[in-house]
Amino acid sequence: MNFFELTYDILPALLKGTVVTLELTACSISLGFVLGIALALGRLYGNRPISAFSSGYIQFFGVPLFWYSCSSSTMDFLAT
């Protein structure tokens, strides 16, 4: 069995995985867009509790730079 036969045998599974990945990406982008618009409108036009919740959510999840600077061993420690 050479490389091309192995690739030909695995190709259908890879294509199915690609389709699933694209579907999940489209769903995530759509959900993120809708959630972002809802939070922005809540922050701008909501009453005080809705505006406070939206602002807090945006402030908490809007700065992911801390997690990017953590090493993998630190993340492993935090996960356990």
N, C-alpha and C positions, 0 to 999 in steps of 0.2 A: 504494500500500500504506500503510495507516494503522497506527497503533500497535497496535490490537487484533488486526489480522490477523497482524502480526509476533509478538505475544505468543501467539496461538493456534498459530502454527507452531512456536514454540520450547518450548511448554509440555510436550510429551512428554519432551523431553530434560531439562528441569528436574526433572520428576517422577522420571525414572530416576536422576538425580544425587541427589535427595533420598533415594530408597530406598537407594542405595549408602552415603550418609552415615549414615543411621540404622543400617544393618547394621554398618558399621565402628565406630560409636559403641557399639553393643551388645557387639560382640566385645571392644573395648578395655576397657569397663567390667568385663566378665566376667573377662578375663585379669588386669586390675589387681586385682580383688577377690581372685582365687585367689592371685596372687603376694603380695599384701599379707598375707593370712592365713598363707600358708606362711612368709613372713619373720618374722611376729610369733611364730608357734609355734616357729620355729627359734631366735629370739632368747630366748624364754622357757624352752623345754624342751630345746633342743639341747645336744649336748656342746660342748666349748670351741671347736673349729674352726667348727662350724656357727653357733654363737652369735656368734663373732667376725665371720664373713662377713656374717651378717644385720645385725649392728650397724653394720659398716662400710658396707654397702649403704644402710641406712636413713640413716645420717649423711651420706653423700655425696649421695644424691638427695633427701634431705628438706629441703634448704635451697636452693630455686631462686631466692631473692630476688636473688642477685648477677646472674643473667642478665637479670632484668627491668629492672635499673637501667642496663644497658649500652645505649648508643645503637646505631642501625643501622649507623653507620660502623665502630664498634668490632667489632660482630659480623661485618661484611664483612671486616675485617682479620683476625679470628681464623679465618675460614673459608678464607682463601687461604693 
